[in-house]
Amino acid sequence: MLIPRYYFSDDYASLYEYFLSQPHVEKTFHKGDYLWAPGEALTHVYYIKSGIVQTLVEHEEGYRKILSFHSKGTVFPGCHNFVYKIEQSILSKALSDTDTLCFTQSDFHRMYQENSQLASTVLEWYAMYINLLIYENAHQEYNNSFIRLCNLLYLFSRNSPSGCPEKIELTQENTADILTVNRVNAARSLSRLRDEQIIRPHRRWIEILDMDGLERYCSNETLLSE
């Protein structure tokens, strides 16, 4: 049984050679670059060869919420025919130098129609992304900030960018922006876990010292059924 993911990688890796055979340009984004300008319509689809991209939504008053992270072997922002107003508020920023294969929306939609494996992969990827958004709205929204933090750390440990479940590549600022809490609230919850020797915060990442202790604080809908 799958659990929600905030970090996506290798979802399309098996299609890499196919992508290379289709019309595209190779494009590199440097750390801090946006994949498209804020407020710009989404006109291209990117297959990420290397690097990490952070996707967030920005409120008109300047508040930001981190939605997800995307790395090697995945495609973002996906393929569809309609233009949605909310897309003007979605931003994707490279957290490191990021190499991509860049496709126009029209070319990617043609590929989607012609290649059944790609169509199936797109469908499954969207299902995973919708699962994350439903989880955020149906469960995380109603938990207190401490439980929400524990859930977040647990889910990242199950799908860690580093490949090491004990190393969570999130900063205190990241956790606050994902959970939509202020920095003081995030710091208080992290300090509680640190004082109970469940985690050890580092400057740019968080180390899990006691996974069983972390799991005891997680909500039931978050935990992986063994």
N, C-alpha and C positions, 0 to 999 in steps of 0.2 A: 504494500500500500504506500503510495507516494505521499510525501509531506510537502508543505509549501517551500519554495526556493526564492531567495533574494538574489542569488548569484547564479548566472547562467553561463555555461561553457560546453563546448563539444556537442551541442545539440544537432548541428549540421555538419559535423566533421566528415562524415562518410560521403558527403556530396561535394567535397572540395575539388576533386578532379573535374567533376561536371561543371562547377562554377567557373573553373579556369577555361573551359571550352566555350563559354558563352561571352557575348560582348560585355566588356567591363573596362574600367580603368583602375589602376592601383593608386591608392591615395593614402598618404601618411598624415596623421594628426599628431601634433606635438602636445606634450603635457600642458593642460589648460585650454586647449583648443576645443571649440564646440563642433560637433559633427554637422550641425546646421545652425545658422544664426538665430538667436532668440527672436521669436515672432515670425520666422520664415516658414513657409509651407514645406511639408515633407515631400521632397521630390525624388529622393534616392534611397536605396536600400544598401546596407553595408554588411558584408561578411567579414568578421574580424579574424585576421590571421594571427595577430599578437597584440598584447596590451590589454588594458582594462578601461572600460567606459562606464561612467556613472550616469544614470538617468533619473531625472527629478522633474517635479512639476512646480511651477512658480505661481503663487497667488498674486493677484493684481496689486495687493498691498505690500508685496515684497517677501512674504513668507515662502519658504521652500520646504518641500518634503521629498526625500530621496525615495524613489520607487524600487530601483533594482540596479544590479551591476551586471555587465556583459563582458565576456572575455573570449579568448581564442575559440574558434570553431562554432561560433553562434552568429545569428543574423539579427540585425536590428535596423530600423524599427518595424519591419514586417511589411506585409503586402495587402493592400485593399484599394478599392476604387473610389471610395467616398472621401471627402475632405471634412474633417471634424474640427469645430471651433476650438475644442480643448487642446488640439495639437499645437496651437500657437503658444500654449503655456508649458509645453514639454521641452525640456532641454537635455541634451546628452553631451557630456564633457569628458574628454580623455584624461584619465588620472595618471597615465604614463604615455610615452610615445606609443602610438597605436597604428599598425599597418592593416589596411583593409582592401578588399575588392569592392569596388563601387558600381552598382547597377542602377539604371533608371527604373522608376516604378513600372513603366510600361514593359520594359524588358523582363523584369522579375515576374510580373504578372503573366506574361507569355510563358516563361519557364514553368511557372506554377501550373499552368494549364496543360503543358506538354509533358511534364515529368511527374509520373504518379508517386514516385518516392519523395520528391520535393513536396508535393501537395500533402502527402500524409504527414511529413515532418512538420510542415507549417501548421497543420491542424493540431498535432500533438503539442507543439510549442505554445500555440495560443491557449490551449487547454491548461497548460502549466501556468501561464501568466494570469489567466482568469482565475485559476485556483488561488494564486497569491493574493489577488485583489479582493476576492470574496473572503478569504481568511482575514485580511486586514480589516475589512468592514464588518464582518459578522462576529469576529472573535477578539482580535487585538483591540478594537475600539472600546470594548466593554471591560477589559481588564485594567487593573491599576498599573501605573507606570513601572513599578518594580517587576511585576509578573511579565509585562510586555517586554521589558529588557531581557529577562531570563529566557523568554521564548525566542527572542531575536538571536541571542548568543547561541542557544541550542541549535536553531536552524542553520546558522552560519557554520557551526562545528560539523554539521552533517553534510555540508556542501561548501567546504572551505577553499578559497582561491589558492591557498598555500599547499593544499593537499594534506595538511596536518590538522586533524580535528581539534587539537589543543591550541592552535594558533588562529586567532580571529583577527583578520586584517580590517579592523574598524577603529576609528578614533572616537573620543568622547563626543566630538562635534558630529561625526557620522551617526552615532547612536541617537543623539538628540534629534537630528534632522529626519531620520527614518521614523522615529516614534512620535514626532511632532510634540516634543516636550522642550522646556527651556533647558539651558546648559546646567543650571543649578540643580534641577530635578534629576537630570541624567547623572551628574556627578555624585549626588546623594545615593542613588541606587547602586552605582558602581562601587562606591565606598563601602556600602553594606556588604556586597559580595566580597570585596577585598578583605574587610575585617573578619569575615567568616572563613577566610582562606579558601574561597571557592575560585577566585580569579586573582591574577596579578596584572594590573594595568601597566603597559609600557607606553612609550611616547606615541607610537603610531599603530599599536596593535594591543590586543588583550590576550593573555594566556589563561587557559582553563586549567586549574589545578585539581579540581574535584568535580568530575562530570556527574557523578551520582548526586552530589549536593546540588548542582545546578538543576538537574532533572526534577528534584523534589519540589522546586519552586515553579516549574513549568505547568501550564494548563494542559488538561487532558487532550484537547484537540490538536496540540502541537507535537506531542510525543509520538515517536515512531513505534508502531506496534511490533513487538518482537515475536 
